[in-house]
Structure formats: structure tokens, C-alpha cells
Amino acid sequence: MTVIAKLKVRAGKEAEFERAAREMVAHVKAAEPGTLTYILHRSAADPTVFAFYEVYANADAFTAHSGSDRMRQFGRGLAGVLDGQPEITMYEEIEGKRPAR
């Protein structure tokens, strides 16, 4: 299961968002083994647009991530930072290339 979460941040709040997002990434690295990939990106065209590229081992791993206390805390911390609602899109992987493990 793959998720792309696009977030628009209020102008001037980019650094605040990035700090909070980096903390969320650190949490995922340390505490979510079912989250296989969790990468934060910034738009090259618009510095107020960010995206998370997320890959989960299965639906249960996604549910554990999205329903976690840490994710709720992250979401609450973004009040006043985001410019609108996040755009969350879910995908099923068909084919790809990845490094050998």
C-alpha cells in the first residue's frame, strides 16, 4: 500500500512545518516497522508545498500509523500551519525498481 500526502503550508510557516515533519519522520523510523518507506519532499516549484511518499507493508501497518497517538499529535500541531486540508491519495503498487536488499 502506497500513500502520497500533499500538504500546502501557509507562507512563512515552511520552517515550522519542516521541523514538525522531520520529528514525525524520526518517530516513524524508530517506532513503525510496518512503515517501509516514509519520505518527506518539498516542491521544487513552490516552497510551501510538501509531500510525504509512504509505503506500508499492509493495511494494518497503515492503520497503525494513521491511528497512532503520535500522528494525532502531529496533526494537532499543524493547526495554523497548513493552508487547507492535506490531500491524501492511496495507491496499489503495480511494478517498479528498488535497490536489492
N, C-alpha and C positions, 0 to 999 in steps of 0.2 A: 504494500500500500504506500502510495506516494502522495504527499500533500505539498502544495505551494500556497503559502500565506503571504499575500501582498498587503503592506501597510503603508499608508500615507501619513506622514508626520507633519505637524504644524511647523512652519518656517521658524527657525530659531531654536527648535527643540530637538534637532538632529543628534547632538552630543548626548543629551539626556536619554533619548531613546536607545542610542547605541550602547551606552553604559548598562542600561537595564537588560538589553537584549544579550549582551556579552555575558552577563551574570546568568541569564537563562540558559545560554549555550553551555556554560561551565557546569550548571546543575545537570543538564541532560547528559553530558559526558560522564559525570561522576555517578549518576543515580538511575539511569534509564537504559539498561542493557537491550531492551527491545526496540529502542530507537537506534536504527542502524546508521542513519545519516541525518544531520541537523546542522545546516549551513546557513549563515546569515549573509545576505548580499545587499548592496546598495546600487541603485540605478546609476548608470554612467551618464544618463541624460538629465536626471532630476535628483539632486541630493536629498530630497525629502521623501523619496520613495524607497522602501526597503522590501526585501522578500526573504522568507525562510524557505529553503528547499529541505524537505523532510522525507525520510524513508523509514517505514516501520516494518518489523518482522511480520506482523499480522494485525488484525483489527483489535485484538486485545491490547497490544502494545500501544496502539494509537489511543485507545480509550483510557489506558493508564496515564498516558502523557496529558491528554486534553482534560482529564478529570482530576489531575493532581492538585494538591494544595499549592504547590509551587507555581503551577500555571495560572491558577486563580489569583495568586498574589501578583504575578507578573501583569496580568490583565488589569487588576485594580490600580497598579502603579502607572499604567498608561493613561489614566483619566487626565485630560487636559494636555496630553502629549500628541495623541493621534488626531488626525484631521479626517474624521469619518470612521466608519466601521472597517475592520480588516476584511479583505476579500480572500476567502478560503476555498480552494479548489482541490478536489481529490481525484487521483488518477490511479489506474491499474497499469503496471509495467507490462510492456509487450516484448521489447527486445532492447539490448544495449551493450555497451562495453564498459568494463570496470577493471581495475587492477587485479591481478592474481593475488590470492590470499595465501 
